[in-house]
Amino acid sequence: MSIKAGDKIPSCTLKIMGEKGPTDISTDEIFNGKKVLLFAVPGAFTPGCSVTHLPGYVVNADKIKAKGVDTIACMSVNDAFVMGAWGKAQNADELLMLADGNGDFTASLGLELDGRGFGLGTRSQRFAMIVEDGTITHLNVEPGAGVDVSSAETMMALL
């Protein structure tokens, strides 16, 4: 069962690329007392994620933050090294690049994607959510391929 608006974000540990390598970051640290726009992609460096999804958030980061968002976070079931490199390659300096390497957070949300047919294993569905002080206020999950309901433009309209 998938998480939904009104639910609290589950406690979990993710990774970010720090100055000395992969660093733990808890969901409490990310979400508690903040307004966060989190979007998730099936894979860093994949075409839809690199050409459309992430760039929309990079280009609109200032506008999103001007609407009261404290943190814009991008998450994928990739390791911190990949997420760090992808963030640098995409000039995503204003975004928190979250690695859910084992897919534990994605599983706790109930938003896994079976990517075995593409050689990707278990990944995250493409989605975006607005979270206020640890509670989901909006959750948009893409119904199939493409970037529509989870795009930066769609989510900005909900802020």
C-alpha positions in Angstrom: 0.0 0.0 0.0 1.3 3.4 -0.9 1.6 6.3 1.4 -0.9 9.1 0.9 -1.5 12.8 1.7 -2.1 13.2 5.5 0.4 10.4 6.3 3.6 11.1 8.3 7.0 10.4 6.5 8.4 7.2 7.9 11.7 7.3 9.9 14.5 6.1 7.7 18.2 6.9 6.9 19.2 8.0 3.5 22.7 9.1 2.2 24.0 12.3 0.7 27.5 12.9 -0.7 29.4 14.9 1.8 32.9 16.4 1.7 34.4 13.2 3.1 32.2 10.8 1.1 28.7 9.3 1.7 27.0 10.7 4.8 23.9 9.5 6.6 20.9 11.9 6.8 17.7 10.9 8.6 14.2 11.7 7.3 13.6 13.5 10.6 16.5 15.8 9.8 15.2 16.4 6.2 11.5 16.9 7.0 10.9 17.9 10.6 10.0 21.6 11.0 10.4 22.3 7.3 8.5 22.6 4.1 10.0 20.2 1.6 9.3 19.4 -2.0 10.7 15.9 -2.6 10.7 14.4 -6.1 11.9 10.9 -6.9 13.2 9.4 -10.1 13.7 5.8 -11.3 17.4 6.5 -12.0 20.1 9.1 -12.1 21.5 9.7 -15.5 18.5 8.1 -17.2 17.0 10.0 -20.2 13.6 11.2 -18.7 15.2 12.0 -15.4 18.2 13.9 -16.8 16.5 15.7 -19.8 13.2 16.6 -18.2 12.5 15.9 -14.6 15.6 17.1 -12.7 16.3 20.1 -15.0 12.8 21.5 -14.3 13.6 21.7 -10.6 17.1 23.1 -11.2 15.7 25.9 -13.4 12.8 26.7 -11.0 14.6 26.3 -7.7 14.5 30.0 -6.9 10.8 30.3 -7.7 10.0 27.2 -5.7 11.9 28.5 -2.7 10.2 31.9 -3.0 6.9 30.0 -2.4 8.1 29.0 1.1 9.9 25.7 0.4 12.9 25.2 2.6 14.3 22.2 0.8 14.0 20.8 -2.7 15.1 17.2 -2.6 15.7 14.7 -5.4 15.8 11.1 -4.5 16.6 7.9 -6.4 17.4 4.3 -5.6 21.1 4.9 -6.5 24.2 5.2 -4.3 25.5 8.5 -2.9 28.4 8.6 -5.3 26.0 8.4 -8.3 23.6 11.0 -6.9 26.5 13.4 -6.0 28.0 13.1 -9.5 24.5 13.5 -11.2 23.8 16.6 -9.1 27.2 18.1 -10.2 26.6 17.2 -13.8 23.2 18.9 -13.7 24.2 22.0 -11.7 21.8 21.0 -9.0 23.6 23.0 -6.3 20.3 24.2 -4.8 18.9 20.7 -4.4 19.5 18.0 -1.8 20.5 14.9 -3.7 19.3 11.9 -1.7 20.5 8.4 -2.2 18.2 5.5 -1.2 20.8 3.0 -2.2 19.0 -0.1 -0.8 15.5 1.2 -1.6 14.5 1.1 2.1 12.8 4.5 2.1 11.1 3.8 -1.2 9.8 0.5 0.1 8.5 2.2 3.3 6.6 4.6 1.1 5.1 1.7 -0.9 6.3 3.4 -4.1 8.7 0.8 -5.6 9.0 0.2 -9.3 9.9 -3.2 -10.8 12.6 -2.2 -13.3 14.0 -5.7 -13.8 12.8 -5.7 -17.4 15.1 -2.9 -18.1 18.0 -4.3 -16.0 17.4 -1.8 -13.3 16.2 -4.0 -10.4 13.8 -2.5 -7.9 13.7 1.3 -8.2 11.4 4.2 -7.2 8.3 5.1 -9.1 8.5 8.7 -10.5 6.6 10.9 -8.0 6.7 14.2 -6.2 5.4 15.2 -2.8 5.1 18.3 -0.6 5.8 17.6 3.0 5.1 20.1 5.8 6.7 19.3 9.2 6.9 15.6 8.4 3.3 15.3 7.1 2.6 14.8 3.4 0.2 17.5 2.1 0.4 16.5 -1.6 1.5 13.3 -3.4 1.6 13.0 -7.1 2.7 9.7 -8.6 3.2 9.3 -12.3 0.7 6.8 -13.7 3.1 5.6 -16.4 6.0 6.8 -18.5 6.6 10.5 -18.8 7.0 13.5 -16.5 3.7 15.3 -16.0 2.1 15.2 -12.5 5.5 15.2 -10.8 7.0 18.0 -12.8 8.4 21.2 -11.2 5.7 23.2 -12.9 2.9 21.0 -11.7 4.2 21.0 -8.1 4.8 24.7 -8.1 1.1 25.2 -8.8 0.3 23.3 -5.6 2.5 25.5 -3.4 
